[in-house]
């Protein structure tokens, strides 16, 4: 990668100049060159000199070395208060960048930083009792993008979906079907996951508020669902599977794919919890409460944790013998890190859209899938689960694992803008946004959002392209709608609440998915009009500022990928995509590509190709569908 070669060249020069560990960075502004060394500030303290003195001395030695070699660096300058800035010979550097991108193609930006390392990414993990809403979609989109990012960086990635088919929320559905007259069949035209969430789940929770006596029936059902010989377990397994099949259609629509799906109920069935529970007892990490409101419960001792201990110890096994979700999470996490002897068996569930297999745990399964030792496992779970996730990490430490290998990728919730809430018929008063509440039916389903955006795009596209057949219009509209939602959910800080509004997400200008897709389609249109074959990249002496700005953005992609991995920061990659699209659009407006000057045209056509490759690779990692025409 050209920019890495530049940094390697500068590192070598500075080391020869007497700087053993050069600190190099890419300046935010191109006015300061293509790279800058900040080592003078640190060295000045040791030498008791000013940073400017140190920088000037280093620059002088580096300049003399530079004169002896023909590399990428053209000049060196020192600026207050002690930066050493490096400038390149842009006509030569431009050729190197474009050739690098064209030769690498879909591998441009990829790296081997993860070679020999395995990571398990767990995401989605929605209770199989409802259709996915846009809050769930943020989990799916973030988790999928993380998995693709790590794979692009050379890691061996396993993607898992933890199916929460035990506990309270599943009991709500079974209570409705077994005791409250709800049918197992959804109304005609309604998906089963929507029926369970919109009708049964919401309806049962209203009845639980009106008739507290139903709570005892629900409590008994929770216990029955853990008994694999019971009718309630069989019904729960059937319902969960039916919902899961519908949920996955939505996840696939968002670009997700999975290797394995581990059912929460199987954590107990395969003996994972039993093994972990036994080890916790042996280490005196848990105890049986004999008095107080938790009498009869097995508790995890949190007294050794500075923060968790303030809120008291955690229940692992209730007095009726049922496990809590935290207990099952601990056992599952221990399995993910490979510190338990017990293992799952699987059967083939189905295939992802790319035709890769999806396995699901099953006591009668005939497939062995060995995860093996992972260097880290990433659990994509929202911030409301911060305490339970920290309890899991603490328990892993008690079991002898390195807790740092268990990463909680926390993200904030998605709320609805006032306008979005009004579209649902909700009264918002003066509120700027409304929090979603599944039990009360206050949420926006993913498919309904995509469909409504898609409907608008179909209308606009059909007007702009009356010659397109309906199938083509529908395909483009689907990609634009998905791109609008996906990008809206991954572009911000993960630890910041998203205020979702479908109208804002669809805008073709500004920091949106359609803006990125439009810039890509615009570039495709240029190549289509040119109708030229591959031509050699030739040095061009007089480059326009907009050409250099675009070249600079293209060159930085490999560094952005590596930094995004190191910081686990998808926002950085999304921001880069927006900056790259903006640089291309500025180039498009200022630098005509199809000119009569053949030399200029060929150079710019190659630059457009380099842009398409770079943006395409970036969009694929983010999960924004690529559109060649809009």
ABEGO torsion letter per residue (X at the ends): XAAAAAAAAAAAAAAAAGBABBBBBBBABAAAEABBBAAAAAAAAAAGBBAAAAAAAAAAAAAAAAAABBBABABBBBBOAGBBBBBBBAAAAAAAAAAAAAAAEAABGBBAAABGBBBBBBBGGBBBABBBBAAAAAAAAAAAAAAAAAAAAGBBBBBBBBBBABEAAAAAAAAAAAAAGBBABBBBGBBAAAAAAAAAAAAAAAAAAABAAAAAAAAAAAAAAABAABAAAAAAAAAAAAAAAAAAAAAAAAGBBBABBBBAAAAAAAGAAAAAAAAAAAAGABBBBABEAABGBBBBBAAABAAAAAAEBBBABBAAGBBBAAAAAAAAAAAAAGABABBBBBBBAEBBAAGBBBBBBBAABABBBBAEBBABBBBBBBAAAAAAAAAAAAAAAAAGBBAAABBBBBBBBBBBBAAAAAAAGBBAEABABBBBBAAAGBBBBAAAAAAAAAAAAAAAAAAABAABBAAAAAAAAAAAAAAAAAAAAAABBAABBBBBBAAAAABABEBBAAAAAAAAAAAAAAAAAAGBBBBBBBBBABBBAAAAAAAAAAAAAAAAAAAAAAAGBAAAAAAAAAAAAAAAAAAAAABBABBABAAAAAAAAAAAAAAAAAAAAAAAAAGBBBBABX
